[in-house]
Amino acid sequence: MFVDNVKIFIKAGDGGNGCVSFHREKYVARGGPDGGDGGNGGNIVFEIDEGTNTLINFRYHRKFVAKNGGDGMPSKFHGATAEDLVIKVPAGTVIKDAESGKVIKDMSDCGPAVICKGGRGGWGNRRFAIPTRQIPRFAKNGTKGEEREVVLELKMLADVGLVGFPNVGKSSILSMISSAKPKIANYHFTTLSPVLGVVSSGEGKGFVCADIPGLIEGASEGAGLGHDFLRHVDRCRLILHVVDISGCEGRDPIDDIKKINAELAGYSEKLAARPQIVAANKYDVIDRESADLSAFEKFVKDELGAELIYVSAATRENIDELVRITAKKLEELPPIEYYETEYVEETVVDDRDRTVDIHFEDGVYVVEGDWLYNFMGSINFDDRESLSYFQRVLKSSGLIEQLEAAGVKDGDTVSIYDFEFDFIK
């Protein structure tokens, strides 16, 4: 099965928590704090896998979570930094933000890319020792790792795209010009998924050609099979438009070209503007002495502005010439298009971001916020000094005023990440 578009959930690992510990050793008085820092969480890293050309591995596995960093330990031991979670995708995969649809990264010609960063490890209590606070009984929690839903969209890396109606001979031509072995049969929709073939043009040169499953009228709006694969001609520098010149199925080649080009334009005007070569296939079937092809040739030359070549995949007539013309045309065109990153993290949460959410639930005012989550992890509510610091931060951050604005009065219960207290101003 060919899978080329999936949505997955990815989450980097959380940072490990700092440790609260004090050095204890015989003959060592007042050893002092020695709590180690937590380790960093693992990143989510995407990497190109040259051996695959489908996203089938993501059909049933759609949740990827990296490991958390290890917690700090006594004796100044640092928590273990978690390994990155590496996700391998085929070359040409475009990673998009599921919510906005913007491109995060084009995995086409690049090294490993970090898409979600792991959380930072929290500081151990030894970090908070100062001359006026020699016995800190608190440490910091690690920060959360980034998480998001992303869409993986495979857009094949092909120089040339073979397009045309079903059963016009695209697969036959691809099998003639490359070593690809697409399924070939005399019925519509023989090809059910795109097929890539590497074409040699001599002197160590060549290009990649993609056989796109047959398009039909209305494909850009979802009709037939072809609409699922239009994205695979997005990157193509050149369109090889295959038509049945014999008319053996009662089709008009001029009308076929117009309809297919309309579908390309319906999907993307940029795609429809790509240069084309018209390969008029099944040339061996027509009666060349009596056939009048002048109207067709005039249409291709004057209206389409494309190069025309008559070929026969059955007899290999002009197949080598088709490769030569295609290779020469590609030399004049710019390289394969890569998608620039569009997605920019809109909000970066740090210690200065004091945004909170206050809501009333079962008689309790519940307060939540990313900065509060990290802050609460550094408080030891059994330590008077730490508790005093907690109260000072609530006032200096403006949280007390926000609670009052939300309707909290003296005696009401407030909950901040499972720590409940009675509000008294």
Secondary structure as GFF3:
##gff-version 3
##sequence-region A 1 425
A	DSSP	beta_strand	5	11	.	.	.	ID=ss1
A	DSSP	beta_strand	44	48	.	.	.	ID=ss2
A	DSSP	three_ten_helix	56	58	.	.	.	ID=ss3
A	DSSP	beta_strand	63	65	.	.	.	ID=ss4
A	DSSP	beta_strand	85	89	.	.	.	ID=ss5
A	DSSP	beta_strand	93	97	.	.	.	ID=ss6
A	DSSP	beta_strand	103	107	.	.	.	ID=ss7
A	DSSP	beta_strand	113	116	.	.	.	ID=ss8
A	DSSP	three_ten_helix	125	128	.	.	.	ID=ss9
A	DSSP	beta_strand	147	154	.	.	.	ID=ss10
A	DSSP	beta_strand	160	163	.	.	.	ID=ss11
A	DSSP	alpha_helix	170	177	.	.	.	ID=ss12
A	DSSP	beta_strand	195	202	.	.	.	ID=ss13
A	DSSP	beta_strand	205	211	.	.	.	ID=ss14
A	DSSP	three_ten_helix	219	221	.	.	.	ID=ss15
A	DSSP	three_ten_helix	226	233	.	.	.	ID=ss16
A	DSSP	beta_strand	238	244	.	.	.	ID=ss17
A	DSSP	alpha_helix	253	267	.	.	.	ID=ss18
A	DSSP	alpha_helix	269	272	.	.	.	ID=ss19
A	DSSP	beta_strand	276	281	.	.	.	ID=ss20
A	DSSP	alpha_helix	294	298	.	.	.	ID=ss21
A	DSSP	pi_helix	299	304	.	.	.	ID=ss22
A	DSSP	beta_strand	307	310	.	.	.	ID=ss23
A	DSSP	alpha_helix	319	331	.	.	.	ID=ss24
A	DSSP	beta_strand	357	361	.	.	.	ID=ss25
A	DSSP	beta_strand	364	368	.	.	.	ID=ss26
A	DSSP	alpha_helix	370	376	.	.	.	ID=ss27
A	DSSP	alpha_helix	384	396	.	.	.	ID=ss28
A	DSSP	alpha_helix	399	405	.	.	.	ID=ss29
A	DSSP	beta_strand	413	416	.	.	.	ID=ss30
A	DSSP	beta_strand	419	422	.	.	.	ID=ss31
###
